[in-house]
Amino acid sequence: MFRSEKEAAVFENELNRAYKVMSSDQRVGVWHISVYMVILSRWCENGYANPVQITRREVMQLAHISSFATYHKFINQLQEFEYIRYSPSYNPSLGSQVFLCKI
């Protein structure tokens, strides 16, 4: 997954910071964290750059979410809580854009 030790260290730092902030936010539950971790992983694979391309199917599979309603609820809440900015494409082959916000 990581091309270098430096890349692994950057990801670990971002992961730790996100978890620390999210675990102290009373609005956030395990499903929010699960969805966010999938997006964070894609951000890493994207060279730590916004935006990240995601598909609903991919996020649902990796976050172990089986309901479309649940997926949309947590994506929308992560945006409402200002952890992400979500720009849906409505095209399954294109994917949606997600911007990670500074936390």
C-alpha positions as a Markdown table, in Angstrom:
| # | Residue | x | y | z |
|---|---|---|---|---|
| 1 | Met | 0.0 | 0.0 | 0.0 |
| 2 | Phe | 2.8 | 2.4 | 0.8 |
| 3 | Arg | 5.6 | 3.3 | -1.5 |
| 4 | Ser | 8.0 | 4.4 | 1.3 |
| 5 | Glu | 8.4 | 4.6 | 5.0 |
| 6 | Lys | 7.7 | 8.4 | 4.8 |
| 7 | Glu | 4.4 | 7.7 | 3.1 |
| 8 | Ala | 3.5 | 5.2 | 5.8 |
| 9 | Ala | 4.4 | 7.7 | 8.5 |
| 10 | Val | 2.2 | 10.4 | 6.9 |
| 11 | Phe | -0.7 | 8.0 | 6.7 |
| 12 | Glu | -0.2 | 6.9 | 10.3 |
| 13 | Asn | -0.1 | 10.5 | 11.5 |
| 14 | Glu | -3.3 | 11.4 | 9.6 |
| 15 | Leu | -5.0 | 8.2 | 10.9 |
| 16 | Asn | -4.1 | 9.0 | 14.5 |
| 17 | Arg | -5.2 | 12.6 | 14.2 |
| 18 | Ala | -8.5 | 11.7 | 12.6 |
| 19 | Tyr | -9.2 | 9.0 | 15.2 |
| 20 | Lys | -8.4 | 11.4 | 18.1 |
| 21 | Val | -10.7 | 14.1 | 16.8 |
| 22 | Met | -13.5 | 11.8 | 15.8 |
| 23 | Ser | -13.5 | 9.7 | 19.0 |
| 24 | Ser | -13.9 | 12.9 | 21.0 |
| 25 | Asp | -16.8 | 14.1 | 18.9 |
| 26 | Gln | -20.0 | 12.9 | 20.5 |
| 27 | Arg | -21.9 | 13.0 | 17.2 |
| 28 | Val | -19.6 | 10.4 | 15.6 |
| 29 | Gly | -20.1 | 6.7 | 15.8 |
| 30 | Val | -18.3 | 3.6 | 14.5 |
| 31 | Trp | -20.0 | 3.8 | 11.1 |
| 32 | His | -18.8 | 7.4 | 10.6 |
| 33 | Ile | -15.3 | 6.3 | 11.4 |
| 34 | Ser | -15.5 | 3.3 | 9.1 |
| 35 | Val | -16.7 | 5.4 | 6.2 |
| 36 | Tyr | -14.1 | 8.0 | 6.9 |
| 37 | Met | -11.3 | 5.4 | 7.1 |
| 38 | Val | -12.2 | 4.2 | 3.6 |
| 39 | Ile | -12.0 | 7.7 | 2.3 |
| 40 | Leu | -8.8 | 8.4 | 4.1 |
| 41 | Ser | -7.3 | 5.2 | 2.6 |
| 42 | Arg | -8.3 | 6.4 | -0.9 |
| 43 | Trp | -6.8 | 9.8 | -0.1 |
| 44 | Cys | -3.5 | 8.1 | 0.7 |
| 45 | Glu | -3.6 | 6.1 | -2.6 |
| 46 | Asn | -4.3 | 9.5 | -4.4 |
| 47 | Gly | -1.0 | 10.9 | -3.2 |
| 48 | Tyr | -2.5 | 12.8 | -0.2 |
| 49 | Ala | -4.4 | 15.0 | -2.6 |
| 50 | Asn | -8.0 | 16.2 | -2.9 |
| 51 | Pro | -10.4 | 15.4 | -4.4 |
| 52 | Val | -10.7 | 11.6 | -3.9 |
| 53 | Gln | -12.8 | 9.6 | -6.4 |
| 54 | Ile | -15.1 | 7.1 | -4.6 |
| 55 | Thr | -18.0 | 4.9 | -5.6 |
| 56 | Arg | -20.9 | 4.0 | -3.3 |
| 57 | Arg | -20.4 | 0.3 | -4.0 |
| 58 | Glu | -16.7 | 0.4 | -3.0 |
| 59 | Val | -17.3 | 2.4 | 0.2 |
| 60 | Met | -20.2 | 0.2 | 1.2 |
| 61 | Gln | -18.2 | -2.9 | 0.6 |
| 62 | Leu | -15.0 | -1.7 | 2.5 |
| 63 | Ala | -17.0 | -0.1 | 5.3 |
| 64 | His | -19.3 | -3.2 | 5.7 |
| 65 | Ile | -22.4 | -1.2 | 5.1 |
| 66 | Ser | -25.3 | -3.1 | 3.4 |
| 67 | Ser | -27.9 | -0.4 | 3.0 |
| 68 | Phe | -28.0 | 2.5 | 0.6 |
| 69 | Ala | -29.8 | 4.6 | 3.1 |
| 70 | Thr | -27.2 | 3.9 | 5.8 |
| 71 | Tyr | -24.4 | 4.9 | 3.3 |
| 72 | His | -26.1 | 8.1 | 2.4 |
| 73 | Lys | -26.8 | 8.9 | 6.0 |
| 74 | Phe | -23.2 | 8.7 | 7.1 |
| 75 | Ile | -21.7 | 10.4 | 4.1 |
| 76 | Asn | -24.2 | 13.3 | 4.6 |
| 77 | Gln | -23.5 | 13.5 | 8.3 |
| 78 | Leu | -19.7 | 13.5 | 7.7 |
| 79 | Gln | -20.3 | 16.4 | 5.4 |
| 80 | Glu | -22.6 | 18.1 | 7.9 |
| 81 | Phe | -20.0 | 17.6 | 10.7 |
| 82 | Glu | -17.4 | 19.2 | 8.3 |
| 83 | Tyr | -15.1 | 16.1 | 8.1 |
| 84 | Ile | -15.6 | 15.9 | 4.3 |
| 85 | Arg | -17.0 | 17.8 | 1.4 |
| 86 | Tyr | -19.0 | 15.5 | -0.9 |
| 87 | Ser | -19.8 | 16.1 | -4.5 |
| 88 | Pro | -22.0 | 13.3 | -5.9 |
| 89 | Ser | -21.7 | 12.5 | -9.6 |
| 90 | Tyr | -24.9 | 10.3 | -10.0 |
| 91 | Asn | -22.8 | 8.3 | -12.5 |
| 92 | Pro | -21.7 | 4.9 | -11.1 |
| 93 | Ser | -18.9 | 4.5 | -13.5 |
| 94 | Leu | -17.5 | 8.0 | -12.9 |
| 95 | Gly | -17.7 | 8.0 | -9.1 |
| 96 | Ser | -18.2 | 10.9 | -6.7 |
| 97 | Gln | -15.7 | 13.4 | -5.5 |
| 98 | Val | -14.8 | 13.7 | -1.8 |
| 99 | Phe | -12.6 | 16.4 | -0.3 |
| 100 | Leu | -11.1 | 15.7 | 3.1 |
| 101 | Cys | -11.4 | 18.7 | 5.3 |
| 102 | Lys | -8.8 | 19.8 | 7.8 |
| 103 | Ile | -9.5 | 18.4 | 11.2 |
